Amino acid sequence: MTRRRTPRSSVIRLTTGHAARTLTHPYAHRAPVLALDFGATSVLVTTAGPVTAADLAFARQLAREATRFARSLERSFHGLPDGNGLAA
């Protein structure tokens, strides 16, 4: 991941839980939409127009970082109370 060039002006924190889910809405004649649902709040990710090389680069970066996030969670997960789950 590259270093941020401009300072953040705001941060929105959306935490996962039982109501959190992700969905991809592919369309035949327009850019797909990625929906991140957090209960009553939804974040929609799509392009500003026709798909560009920059859009594809962002999507690949998003996929890489989501994979890293999942792996980090797997390392942090200590299992469920019944003993099932991944070892830390």
Secondary structure, 3 states (H helix, E strand, C coil): CCCCCCCCCCCCCCCCCCCEEEEEECCCCCCCEEEEEECCEEEEECCCCCCCHHHHHHHHHHHHHHHHHHHHHHHHCCCCCCCCCCCC
